[in-house]
Amino acid sequence: MTRQQGPQTDKPERVCVGAVAGAYGVRGEVRLKSFCAEPDAIGSYGPLWSEDGARSFDVTLGAPVAQGFAARLGGVRTREQAEALRGVRLFVDRARLPGLPDDEFYHADLIGLQVFDTGGAPMGRVKAVLNHGASDLLELVTPGQKGAVLLPFTRAIVPTVDLAAGRIVADPPEGLLE
């Protein structure tokens, strides 16, 4: 999930919870990809918003389909309208998301944090949080290195996440950053 950071405005903070993958059927349903830990939770957060905040959609989930759900979005009645939404990322107001235990984090909270090694030396900044099936990986943009570094997001390798201070302390395996 992505945290919206930037200048303070009166707009609510929103987190990306899914995306429209295209039309499903001929009656205006969409194929909805959920980025939630519990995929069907995307239907329970209330209206979902387009990234620019210009449109909101009430969501009614249908049957599970390949890589998501068949879903009805409020105001979408035709296949053409559904297909026009392909690629639209959907956001929910941060306040509508459930709280997490102390040792769990929304991906949005990790993106942009500075990462330091256990000696305090800067390692880089979290660009993205990836998951290819086994566990989460922090994609770091590191100064002076070509390309990104993938850091396993495990308690052993990342013992400290301090959201208030905007920093992560990592103890990477030897040779990871060489």
Secondary structure, DSSP 8 states (H G I E B T S, - for coil): --B--SS--SS--EEEEEEEEEEETTTTEEEEEE-SSSGGGGGGSS-EEETTSS-EE-EEEEEEETTEEEEEETT--SHHHHHHTTT-EEEEEGGGS----TT---HHHHTT-EEEETTS-EEEEEEEEEESSSSEEEEEE-TT-SSEEEEE--TTT--EEETTTTEEEE---TTTT-
